[in-house]
């Protein structure tokens, strides 16, 4: 199923993104640059990472943080891990991450 939806970033207070279970490292680089750009105009971004086993979300978050840490703006962001869990009757696991711009 494909869902397409359009909106402008200025229409939402906190933009939210998802990292699909089978996405590779290239998508994490794209997400890191997108997040840094969005933080120029928003205080926070929420991201849900998910995977096909319980370790996947944490591995993706660790890689995402490492990529974000290489930016010259890295000292201006903080990370707060949110709810984690798994979907009943599924092999999918997830972990939320809030990336905040320091004031």
DSSP file (Angstrom, degrees, kcal/mol; ACC not computed):
  #  RESIDUE AA STRUCTURE BP1 BP2  ACC     N-H-->O    O-->H-N    N-H-->O    O-->H-N    TCO  KAPPA ALPHA  PHI   PSI    X-CA   Y-CA   Z-CA
    1    1 A X              0   0    0      0, 0.0     2,-0.5     0, 0.0     0, 0.0   0.000 360.0 360.0 360.0 137.1    0.0    0.0    0.0
    2    2 A X        -     0   0    0      2,-0.0     2,-0.5     0, 0.0     0, 0.0  -0.978 360.0-168.5-120.3 130.0    1.3    3.5   -0.8
    3    3 A X        -     0   0    0     -2,-0.5     2,-0.5     2,-0.0     0, 0.0  -0.973   2.3-168.6-118.0 125.7    0.0    6.5    0.9
    4    4 A X        +     0   0    0     -2,-0.5     2,-0.4     2,-0.0    -2,-0.0  -0.958  13.2 165.0-116.5 133.5    0.8    9.9   -0.4
    5    5 A X        -     0   0    0     -2,-0.5     2,-0.4     2,-0.1    -2,-0.0  -0.996  18.8-152.1-147.3 136.8    0.1   13.0    1.6
    6    6 A X        +     0   0    0     -2,-0.4     2,-0.3     2,-0.0    -2,-0.0  -0.897  24.2 147.5-115.6 144.2    1.3   16.6    1.2
    7    7 A X        -     0   0    0     -2,-0.4     2,-0.4     5,-0.0    -2,-0.1  -0.969  41.9-111.3-160.2 162.3    1.7   19.3    3.8
    8    8 A X    >   -     0   0    0     -2,-0.3     3,-2.3     1,-0.1     4,-0.3  -0.808  25.4-126.5 -98.7 142.8    4.0   22.2    4.5
    9    9 A X  G >  S+     0   0    0     -2,-0.4     3,-1.5     1,-0.3    -1,-0.1   0.819 109.2  63.2 -58.4 -30.7    6.4   22.1    7.4
   10   10 A X  G 3  S+     0   0    0      1,-0.3    -1,-0.3    32,-0.0     3,-0.0   0.550  91.5  67.9 -73.6  -3.5    5.1   25.3    8.7
   11   11 A X  G <  S+     0   0    0     -3,-2.3     2,-0.4     1,-0.0    -1,-0.3   0.563  98.0  56.7 -88.1  -9.7    1.7   23.6    9.2
   12   12 A X    <   -     0   0    0     -3,-1.5     3,-0.3    -4,-0.3    -1,-0.0  -0.960  66.0-150.1-126.0 141.8    2.9   21.4   12.0
   13   13 A X  S    S+     0   0    0     -2,-0.4     2,-0.5     1,-0.3    31,-0.4   0.913  94.1  24.3 -72.7 -43.3    4.6   22.3   15.3
   14   14 A X  S    S-     0   0    0     29,-0.1    -1,-0.3    28,-0.1    31,-0.2  -0.921  81.5-142.9-127.4 105.1    6.7   19.1   15.5
   15   15 A X  E     -a   45   0A   0     29,-0.6    31,-2.6    -2,-0.5     2,-0.4  -0.367  16.9-155.8 -64.7 145.8    7.5   17.3   12.2
   16   16 A X  E     -a   46   0A   0     29,-0.2     2,-0.3    31,-0.0    31,-0.2  -0.979  12.4-179.1-128.3 138.3    7.5   13.5   12.4
   17   17 A X  E     -a   47   0A   0     29,-2.3    31,-2.3    -2,-0.4     2,-0.4  -0.890  13.8-144.1-131.5 161.2    9.3   11.0   10.2
   18   18 A X  E     -a   48   0A   0     -2,-0.3     2,-0.6    29,-0.2    31,-0.2  -0.975   5.4-147.7-128.2 143.5    9.6    7.2   10.0
   19   19 A X  E     -a   49   0A   0     29,-2.6    31,-1.4    -2,-0.4    41,-0.0  -0.952  29.9-129.7-108.0 116.1   12.6    5.0    9.1
   20   20 A X    >   -     0   0    0     -2,-0.6     3,-1.6    29,-0.1    30,-0.1  -0.230  18.3-111.7 -68.6 155.2   11.3    1.9    7.4
   21   21 A X  T 3  S+     0   0    0      1,-0.3    31,-0.3    30,-0.1    -1,-0.1   0.822 114.0  40.3 -56.3 -37.5   12.4   -1.6    8.6
   22   22 A X  T 3  S+     0   0    0     29,-0.1    -1,-0.3    30,-0.0     2,-0.1   0.234  83.4 127.2-103.1  14.6   14.4   -2.4    5.4
   23   23 A X    <   -     0   0    0     -3,-1.6     2,-0.1     1,-0.1    -4,-0.0  -0.450  48.9-139.8 -72.6 144.7   16.0    1.0    4.8
   24   24 A X    >>  -     0   0    0     -2,-0.1     4,-0.9     1,-0.0     3,-0.8  -0.252  33.3 -83.6 -95.4-174.8   19.8    1.1    4.5
   25   25 A X  H 3> S+     0   0    0      1,-0.2     4,-1.8     2,-0.2     3,-0.3   0.795 121.3  66.4 -63.1 -30.9   22.5    3.4    5.7
   26   26 A X  H 3> S+     0   0    0      1,-0.2     4,-2.0     2,-0.2    -1,-0.2   0.881  98.7  52.1 -59.4 -38.1   21.9    5.8    2.8
   27   27 A X  H <> S+     0   0    0     -3,-0.8     4,-2.7     1,-0.2    -1,-0.2   0.821 104.9  56.3 -68.2 -30.2   18.5    6.7    4.1
   28   28 A X  H  X S+     0   0    0     -4,-0.9     4,-2.4    -3,-0.3    -1,-0.2   0.880 106.6  49.4 -69.7 -36.1   19.9    7.5    7.5
   29   29 A X  H  X S+     0   0    0     -4,-1.8     4,-2.2     2,-0.2    -2,-0.2   0.922 112.7  47.7 -64.5 -42.9   22.3   10.0    5.9
   30   30 A X  H  X S+     0   0    0     -4,-2.0     4,-2.4     1,-0.2    -2,-0.2   0.915 112.5  49.0 -62.5 -43.5   19.3   11.5    4.1
   31   31 A X  H  X S+     0   0    0     -4,-2.7     4,-2.8     2,-0.2    -2,-0.2   0.890 109.1  53.0 -64.3 -39.7   17.3   11.6    7.3
   32   32 A X  H  X S+     0   0    0     -4,-2.4     4,-2.3     2,-0.2    -2,-0.2   0.926 112.3  43.7 -62.7 -44.6   20.1   13.2    9.2
   33   33 A X  H  X S+     0   0    0     -4,-2.2     4,-2.1     2,-0.2    -2,-0.2   0.903 114.3  50.2 -69.3 -38.8   20.5   16.0    6.7
   34   34 A X  H  X S+     0   0    0     -4,-2.4     4,-2.6    -5,-0.2    -2,-0.2   0.926 110.8  50.1 -61.2 -44.6   16.7   16.5    6.5
   35   35 A X  H  X S+     0   0    0     -4,-2.8     4,-2.4     1,-0.2    -2,-0.2   0.918 109.6  50.2 -61.2 -44.9   16.5   16.6   10.3
   36   36 A X  H  < S+     0   0    0     -4,-2.3     4,-0.4     1,-0.2    -1,-0.2   0.903 112.3  48.0 -61.9 -40.2   19.3   19.2   10.5
   37   37 A X  H >< S+     0   0    0     -4,-2.1     3,-1.1     1,-0.2     4,-0.4   0.914 111.7  48.8 -66.4 -42.4   17.5   21.4    7.9
   38   38 A X  H >X S+     0   0    0     -4,-2.6     3,-1.8     1,-0.3     4,-1.4   0.868 103.0  62.0 -65.8 -35.7   14.1   21.1    9.6
   39   39 A X  T 3< S+     0   0    0     -4,-2.4    -1,-0.3     1,-0.3    -2,-0.2   0.644  87.7  73.8 -67.3 -12.0   15.7   22.0   13.0
   40   40 A X  T <4 S+     0   0    0     -3,-1.1    -1,-0.3    -4,-0.4    -2,-0.2   0.797 115.8  19.2 -66.5 -27.3   16.6   25.4   11.4
   41   41 A X  T <4 S+     0   0    0     -3,-1.8     2,-0.3    -4,-0.4    -2,-0.2   0.465 124.0  55.5-122.9  -4.9   12.9   26.3   11.6
   42   42 A X     <  -     0   0    0     -4,-1.4    -1,-0.1     1,-0.1   -28,-0.1  -0.948  68.4-137.2-129.9 151.2   11.5   23.9   14.2
   43   43 A X  S    S+     0   0    0     -2,-0.3    58,-3.1   -30,-0.3     2,-0.3   0.775  84.0  11.7 -77.0 -26.3   12.5   23.2   17.8
   44   44 A X  E     - B   0 100A   0    -31,-0.4   -29,-0.6    56,-0.2     2,-0.4  -0.987  53.1-156.5-152.0 157.3   12.2   19.4   17.6
   45   45 A X  E     -aB  15  99A   0     54,-2.2    54,-3.0    -2,-0.3     2,-0.4  -0.997  14.9-149.4-132.4 135.7   11.7   16.5   15.2
   46   46 A X  E     -aB  16  98A   0    -31,-2.6   -29,-2.3    -2,-0.4     2,-0.4  -0.911  16.4-175.0-107.1 135.0   10.2   13.2   16.2
   47   47 A X  E     -aB  17  97A   0     50,-2.9    50,-2.5    -2,-0.4     2,-0.6  -0.993  14.8-154.1-130.7 133.7   11.4   10.0   14.4
   48   48 A X  E     -aB  18  96A   0    -31,-2.3   -29,-2.6    -2,-0.4     2,-0.4  -0.945  12.1-164.0-106.9 124.1   10.1    6.5   14.8
   49   49 A X  E     +aB  19  95A   0     46,-2.7    46,-2.0    -2,-0.6     2,-0.3  -0.873  13.2 179.5-101.8 135.0   12.7    3.8   13.9
   50   50 A X  E     + B   0  94A   0    -31,-1.4     2,-0.3    -2,-0.4    44,-0.2  -0.969   6.6 170.6-138.8 159.2   11.4    0.3   13.3
   51   51 A X  E     - B   0  93A   0     42,-2.3    42,-2.4    -2,-0.3   -30,-0.1  -0.911  45.5-101.6-154.1 176.6   12.8   -3.0   12.3
   52   52 A X  S    S+     0   0    0    -31,-0.3     2,-0.3    -2,-0.3    42,-0.1   0.490 104.6  33.3 -89.7  -4.3   12.1   -6.7   12.0
   53   53 A X  S >> S-     0   0    0     40,-0.1     3,-1.3     1,-0.0     4,-0.6  -0.965  92.0-102.6-143.7 163.2   13.8   -7.7   15.2
   54   54 A X  T 34 S+     0   0    0     -2,-0.3     4,-0.5     1,-0.3     3,-0.1   0.726 116.8  54.2 -60.5 -23.7   14.2   -5.9   18.6
   55   55 A X  T 3> S+     0   0    0      1,-0.2     4,-2.1     2,-0.1    -1,-0.3   0.735  89.4  78.7 -82.3 -22.2   17.8   -4.9   18.0
   56   56 A X  H <> S+     0   0    0     -3,-1.3     4,-2.5     1,-0.2     5,-0.2   0.915  90.1  49.3 -56.4 -51.8   17.1   -3.1   14.7
   57   57 A X  H  X S+     0   0    0     -4,-0.6     4,-2.4     1,-0.2    -1,-0.2   0.913 112.8  47.7 -58.6 -42.0   15.7    0.2   16.0
   58   58 A X  H  > S+     0   0    0     -4,-0.5     4,-2.4     2,-0.2    -1,-0.2   0.887 111.3  50.7 -66.8 -37.7   18.6    0.7   18.5
   59   59 A X  H  X S+     0   0    0     -4,-2.1     4,-2.1     2,-0.2    -1,-0.2   0.914 111.9  47.5 -64.4 -41.7   21.2    0.0   15.8
   60   60 A X  H  X S+     0   0    0     -4,-2.5     4,-2.7    -5,-0.2    -2,-0.2   0.898 111.6  50.5 -66.8 -39.7   19.6    2.5   13.5
   61   61 A X  H  X S+     0   0    0     -4,-2.4     4,-2.8    -5,-0.2     5,-0.2   0.921 109.4  50.9 -64.0 -43.2   19.4    5.1   16.2
   62   62 A X  H  X S+     0   0    0     -4,-2.4     4,-2.0     1,-0.2    -2,-0.2   0.915 113.0  45.6 -60.9 -43.0   23.1    4.6   17.1
   63   63 A X  H  X S+     0   0    0     -4,-2.1     4,-2.4     2,-0.2    -2,-0.2   0.914 112.3  51.4 -65.4 -42.6   24.0    5.0   13.4
   64   64 A X  H  X S+     0   0    0     -4,-2.7     4,-2.7     1,-0.2    -2,-0.2   0.922 110.6  48.3 -60.2 -45.8   21.8    8.1   13.1
   65   65 A X  H  X S+     0   0    0     -4,-2.8     4,-2.2     2,-0.2    -1,-0.2   0.889 110.4  52.0 -62.7 -39.3   23.3    9.7   16.1
   66   66 A X  H  X S+     0   0    0     -4,-2.0     4,-0.5    -5,-0.2    -2,-0.2   0.927 111.7  46.0 -63.6 -44.2   26.8    9.0   14.8
   67   67 A X  H >< S+     0   0    0     -4,-2.4     3,-1.4     1,-0.2     4,-0.3   0.936 112.9  49.6 -63.2 -46.5   26.0   10.6   11.5
   68   68 A X  H >< S+     0   0    0     -4,-2.7     3,-1.6     1,-0.3    -1,-0.2   0.859 103.2  62.6 -60.2 -35.1   24.4   13.6   13.2
   69   69 A X  H 3< S+     0   0    0     -4,-2.2    -1,-0.3     1,-0.3    -2,-0.2   0.640  92.9  63.6 -67.7 -14.4   27.4   14.0   15.4
   70   70 A X  T << S+     0   0    0     -3,-1.4    -1,-0.3    -4,-0.5    -2,-0.2   0.555  82.3 100.6 -86.7  -7.1   29.6   14.7   12.4
   71   71 A X  S X  S-     0   0    0     -3,-1.6     3,-1.7    -4,-0.3     4,-0.2  -0.462  80.2-127.1 -76.7 148.9   27.8   17.9   11.6
   72   72 A X  T 3  S+     0   0    0      1,-0.3     3,-0.3    -2,-0.1    -1,-0.1   0.703 114.1  54.5 -66.3 -17.6   29.3   21.2   12.6
   73   73 A X  T >  S+     0   0    0      1,-0.2     3,-2.2    -5,-0.1    -1,-0.3   0.294  75.1 110.6 -94.5   8.6   25.9   21.9   14.2
   74   74 A X  G X   +     0   0    0     -3,-1.7     3,-1.4     1,-0.3    -1,-0.2   0.808  69.8  58.7 -57.9 -34.6   26.1   18.7   16.3
   75   75 A X  G 3  S+     0   0    0     -3,-0.3    -1,-0.3     1,-0.3    -2,-0.1   0.582  96.9  65.2 -73.2  -6.8   26.6   20.5   19.6
   76   76 A X  G <  S+     0   0    0     -3,-2.2    26,-3.3    25,-0.1     2,-0.3   0.321  94.3  70.1 -97.6   7.8   23.3   22.3   19.1
   77   77 A X  E <   -C  101   0A   0     -3,-1.4     2,-0.3    24,-0.2    24,-0.2  -0.929  56.9-164.5-127.1 151.1   21.1   19.2   19.2
   78   78 A X  E     -C  100   0A   0     22,-2.2    22,-2.5    -2,-0.3     2,-0.4  -0.900  13.3-139.0-126.1 159.8   20.0   16.8   22.0
   79   79 A X  E     -C   99   0A   0     -2,-0.3     2,-0.5    20,-0.2    20,-0.2  -0.978  14.0-175.5-123.0 129.4   18.4   13.3   21.7
   80   80 A X  E     -C   98   0A   0     18,-2.5    18,-2.9    -2,-0.4     2,-0.4  -0.978  20.2-140.9-123.6 117.3   15.6   12.0   23.9
   81   81 A X  E     -C   97   0A   0     -2,-0.5    16,-0.3    16,-0.2     3,-0.1  -0.611  23.9-170.1 -78.9 134.2   14.6    8.4   23.4
   82   82 A X  E     -     0   0A   0     14,-2.7    -1,-0.1    -2,-0.4   -34,-0.0  -0.011  40.7 -23.6-102.6-152.7   10.9    7.8   23.6
   83   83 A X  E     -     0   0A   0     12,-0.1    13,-2.2    -2,-0.1     2,-0.3  -0.254  57.3-172.7 -63.9 142.9    8.7    4.8   23.8
   84   84 A X  E     +C   95   0A   0     11,-0.2     2,-0.3    -3,-0.1    11,-0.2  -0.913  22.7 111.7-130.1 158.6    9.9    1.5   22.5
   85   85 A X  E     -C   94   0A   0      9,-2.0     9,-2.8    -2,-0.3     2,-0.3  -0.988  51.9 -85.0 170.6-162.0    8.2   -1.8   22.0
   86   86 A X  E     -C   93   0A   0     -2,-0.3     2,-0.5     7,-0.3     7,-0.2  -0.946  34.7-109.4-136.1 158.0    6.9   -4.3   19.5
   87   87 A X    >   -     0   0    0      5,-2.3     3,-1.3    -2,-0.3     5,-0.2  -0.759  40.3-113.0 -90.0 126.5    3.7   -4.7   17.6
   88   88 A X  T 3  S+     0   0    0     -2,-0.5     3,-0.1     1,-0.3     4,-0.1  -0.254  99.6  14.7 -57.9 143.8    1.5   -7.6   18.7
   89   89 A X  T 3  S+     0   0    0      1,-0.2     2,-0.3     2,-0.0    -1,-0.3   0.772 117.5  87.1  61.5  28.6    1.1  -10.4   16.2
   90   90 A X  S <  S-     0   0    0     -3,-1.3    -1,-0.2     2,-0.1   -38,-0.0  -0.964  77.8-131.4-148.5 160.6    4.1   -9.0   14.3
   91   91 A X  S    S+     0   0    0     -2,-0.3     2,-0.3    -3,-0.1    -3,-0.1   0.303  71.4 118.2 -95.2   9.2    7.9   -9.3   14.2
   92   92 A X        -     0   0    0     -5,-0.2    -5,-2.3    -4,-0.1     2,-0.3  -0.592  41.3-173.7 -84.1 134.9    8.2   -5.5   14.1
   93   93 A X  E     -BC  51  86A   0    -42,-2.4   -42,-2.3    -2,-0.3     2,-0.3  -0.882   6.1-170.2-119.6 155.9    9.9   -3.5   16.8
   94   94 A X  E     -BC  50  85A   0     -9,-2.8    -9,-2.0    -2,-0.3     2,-0.3  -0.950  15.3-169.1-144.6 162.6   10.1    0.2   17.2
   95   95 A X  E     -BC  49  84A   0    -46,-2.0   -46,-2.7    -2,-0.3     2,-0.3  -0.929  17.9-140.8-152.7 128.2   11.7    3.1   19.1
   96   96 A X  E     -B   48   0A   0    -13,-2.2   -14,-2.7    -2,-0.3     2,-0.4  -0.658  16.4-169.3 -88.3 147.4   10.9    6.8   19.1
   97   97 A X  E     -BC  47  81A   0    -50,-2.5   -50,-2.9    -2,-0.3     2,-0.6  -0.996   9.6-155.5-137.4 131.4   13.6    9.4   19.1
   98   98 A X  E     -BC  46  80A   0    -18,-2.9   -18,-2.5    -2,-0.4     2,-0.6  -0.938   7.1-162.3-107.0 123.8   13.1   13.1   19.7
   99   99 A X  E     -BC  45  79A   0    -54,-3.0   -54,-2.2    -2,-0.6     2,-0.4  -0.931  14.7-169.1-106.1 121.2   15.8   15.4   18.3
  100  100 A X  E     -BC  44  78A   0    -22,-2.5   -22,-2.2    -2,-0.6     2,-0.5  -0.881  21.2-131.1-117.7 143.4   15.7   18.8   19.8
  101  101 A X  E     - C   0  77A   0    -58,-3.1   -24,-0.2    -2,-0.4     2,-0.2  -0.771  31.3-123.1 -85.5 130.2   17.5   22.0   18.9
  102  102 A X              0   0    0    -26,-3.3    -1,-0.0    -2,-0.5   -27,-0.0  -0.536 360.0 360.0 -75.2 140.2   19.1   23.6   21.9
  103  103 A X              0   0    0     -2,-0.2    -1,-0.1   -60,-0.0   -27,-0.0   0.465 360.0 360.0 -82.3 360.0   18.0   27.2   22.6
